[in-house]
Structure formats: C-alpha cells, structure tokens
Amino acid sequence: MMAALSREDGQGLAEYGMIIALVAVAAIAGVTAFGTDISSFLAGLGTQFSF
C-alpha cells in the first residue's frame, strides 16, 4: 500500500501543466502588449496585396 502512495506518476503531468500555464500567460501578455502593433502591421500587409 505504501508503495502505491509514494509513486510519482502525477508529478510529470503537473510539471507539464505548469509549463503550459506559463506559456499561456506569456502569450496573453505578448498579445496584450503588442496587439495593436500586430493588428496595424497585418492591416498594412492587407492593403499592399489586392486580390
């Protein structure tokens, strides 16, 4: 019974979850900081290419 309680199978899953959460927070911060710049850049590209 003690061997089953001391296993560390869930530790890797928790670490991956923390990494994914950190990447998500960084992505949200980047979009918040540079969102308008990216939007105007893409709008400028859209006006240069006419289909």
GUNUTOR-221877 format. One line per field, with one value per residue: residue number from 1; chain; x, y, z of N, C-alpha, C in turn. Coordinates in Angstrom, 3 decimals, always signed. Each point is the difference from the previous one (the first is absolute). Example, Ala and Ser with C-alpha at 12.3 -4.5 7.8 and 13.67 -1.06 7.14 Angstrom:
! GUNUTOR-221877
n <- [1 / 2]
chain <- [A / A]
n.east <- [+13.190 / -0.350]
n.north <- [-5.690 / +1.050]
n.up <- [+7.800 / -0.720]
ca.east <- [-0.890 / +0.820]
ca.north <- [+1.190 / +1.190]
ca.up <- [+0.000 / +0.060]
c.east <- [+0.900 / -0.770]
c.north <- [+1.200 / +1.090]
c.up <- [+0.000 / +0.730]
This chain:
! GUNUTOR-221877
n <- [1 / 2 / 3 / 4 / 5 / 6 / 7 / 8 / 9 / 10 / 11 / 12 / 13 / 14 / 15 / 16 / 17 / 18 / 19 / 20 / 21 / 22 / 23 / 24 / 25 / 26 / 27 / 28 / 29 / 30 / 31 / 32 / 33 / 34 / 35 / 36 / 37 / 38 / 39 / 40 / 41 / 42 / 43 / 44 / 45 / 46 / 47 / 48 / 49 / 50 / 51]
chain <- [A / A / A / A / A / A / A / A / A / A / A / A / A / A / A / A / A / A / A / A / A / A / A / A / A / A / A / A / A / A / A / A / A / A / A / A / A / A / A / A / A / A / A / A / A / A / A / A / A / A / A]
n.east <- [+0.818 / +1.071 / +0.307 / -1.268 / +0.114 / +1.163 / -0.819 / +0.788 / -1.011 / -0.676 / +1.236 / +0.260 / -1.193 / +0.255 / +1.212 / -0.526 / -0.895 / +1.011 / +0.690 / -1.075 / -0.230 / +1.295 / -0.036 / -1.127 / +0.543 / +1.114 / -0.780 / -0.747 / +1.098 / +0.501 / -1.140 / -0.055 / +1.292 / -0.053 / -1.179 / +0.054 / +1.262 / -0.312 / -1.068 / +0.688 / +0.939 / -0.891 / -0.566 / +1.215 / +0.242 / -1.172 / +0.401 / +1.146 / -0.711 / -0.281 / -1.092]
n.north <- [-1.197 / +0.009 / -1.081 / -0.276 / +0.336 / -0.635 / -0.494 / +0.353 / -0.763 / +0.610 / -0.161 / -0.852 / -0.502 / +0.128 / -0.476 / -0.895 / -0.182 / +0.046 / -0.772 / -0.738 / +0.058 / -0.213 / -0.913 / -0.425 / +0.159 / -0.555 / -0.899 / -0.076 / -0.003 / -0.851 / -0.652 / +0.088 / -0.281 / -0.961 / -0.144 / +1.269 / -0.206 / -1.186 / +0.532 / +1.084 / -0.831 / -0.835 / +1.080 / +0.422 / -1.217 / +0.079 / +1.238 / -0.589 / -1.005 / +0.238 / -0.665]
n.up <- [+0.000 / +0.778 / -0.727 / +0.055 / +1.265 / -0.099 / -0.897 / -1.005 / -0.374 / +0.928 / +0.443 / -0.969 / +0.235 / +1.279 / -0.260 / -0.830 / +0.933 / +0.861 / -0.829 / -0.240 / +1.306 / +0.171 / -0.963 / +0.549 / +1.200 / -0.474 / -0.595 / +1.082 / +0.726 / -0.879 / -0.051 / +1.310 / +0.074 / -0.909 / +0.560 / +0.384 / +0.372 / +0.462 / +0.563 / +0.315 / +0.410 / +0.510 / +0.500 / +0.288 / +0.414 / +0.603 / +0.237 / +0.253 / +0.433 / -1.258 / +0.267]
ca.east <- [-0.818 / +0.873 / +0.659 / -0.946 / -0.138 / +1.234 / +0.318 / +0.064 / -0.495 / -0.695 / +0.909 / +0.301 / -1.204 / -0.119 / +1.039 / -0.429 / -1.091 / +0.573 / +0.677 / -1.046 / -0.574 / +0.979 / -0.010 / -1.264 / +0.105 / +0.927 / -0.681 / -1.000 / +0.728 / +0.523 / -1.104 / -0.455 / +1.000 / +0.276 / -1.194 / -0.334 / +1.078 / -0.169 / -1.214 / +0.289 / +0.934 / -0.753 / -0.878 / +0.868 / +0.273 / -1.230 / -0.206 / +1.021 / -0.355 / -1.401 / -0.314]
ca.north <- [+1.197 / +1.173 / +0.170 / +0.665 / +1.394 / +0.748 / +0.102 / +1.380 / +0.036 / +1.252 / +1.136 / +0.462 / +0.638 / +1.305 / +0.871 / +0.397 / +0.954 / +1.285 / +0.560 / +0.465 / +1.211 / +1.071 / +0.389 / +0.703 / +1.332 / +0.768 / +0.317 / +1.034 / +1.244 / +0.469 / +0.510 / +1.236 / +1.046 / +0.286 / -0.288 / +1.060 / +0.066 / -1.135 / +0.257 / +1.008 / -0.609 / -0.895 / +0.833 / +0.564 / -1.062 / -0.249 / +1.036 / -0.135 / -1.115 / +0.026 / -1.225]
ca.up <- [+0.000 / +0.068 / -1.292 / -0.892 / +0.415 / -0.203 / -1.430 / -0.477 / -1.373 / -0.265 / +0.087 / -1.356 / -0.527 / +0.658 / -0.543 / -1.341 / +0.182 / +0.397 / -1.170 / -0.913 / +0.595 / -0.151 / -1.410 / -0.245 / +0.602 / -0.827 / -1.259 / +0.286 / +0.251 / -1.280 / -0.814 / +0.637 / -0.184 / -1.402 / -0.793 / -0.954 / -0.989 / -0.906 / -0.773 / -1.023 / -0.949 / -0.876 / -0.829 / -1.036 / -0.971 / -0.742 / -1.010 / -1.036 / -0.872 / -0.427 / -0.728]
c.east <- [+0.864 / +0.713 / -0.913 / -0.145 / +1.241 / +0.388 / -0.098 / -0.495 / -0.646 / +0.896 / +0.310 / -1.172 / -0.185 / +1.033 / -0.358 / -1.142 / +0.501 / +0.707 / -1.022 / -0.638 / +0.942 / +0.043 / -1.274 / +0.043 / +0.931 / -0.650 / -1.039 / +0.678 / +0.556 / -1.076 / -0.520 / +0.970 / +0.147 / -1.206 / -0.316 / +1.069 / -0.138 / -1.209 / +0.263 / +0.979 / -0.730 / -0.963 / +0.798 / +0.358 / -1.217 / -0.250 / +1.019 / -0.331 / -1.471 / -0.252 / -1.104]
c.north <- [+1.264 / +0.242 / +0.716 / +1.477 / +0.826 / +0.120 / +1.446 / +0.113 / +1.337 / +1.222 / +0.558 / +0.726 / +1.386 / +0.977 / +0.462 / +1.010 / +1.379 / +0.670 / +0.556 / +1.281 / +1.189 / +0.501 / +0.777 / +1.416 / +0.883 / +0.398 / +1.093 / +1.350 / +0.575 / +0.580 / +1.310 / +1.147 / +0.415 / -0.182 / +1.056 / +0.137 / -1.113 / +0.224 / +1.015 / -0.535 / -0.899 / +0.771 / +0.643 / -1.029 / -0.273 / +1.033 / -0.096 / -1.097 / +0.102 / -1.225 / +0.244]
c.up <- [+0.000 / -1.324 / -0.982 / +0.356 / -0.295 / -1.475 / -0.454 / -1.434 / -0.343 / +0.001 / -1.379 / -0.619 / +0.608 / -0.543 / -1.404 / +0.078 / +0.382 / -1.168 / -0.983 / +0.533 / -0.151 / -1.436 / -0.325 / +0.569 / -0.828 / -1.324 / +0.204 / +0.242 / -1.300 / -0.888 / +0.582 / -0.277 / -1.457 / -0.908 / -1.029 / -1.071 / -1.030 / -0.896 / -1.106 / -1.036 / -0.985 / -0.892 / -1.127 / -1.055 / -0.866 / -1.075 / -1.129 / -0.998 / -0.358 / -0.861 / -0.970]
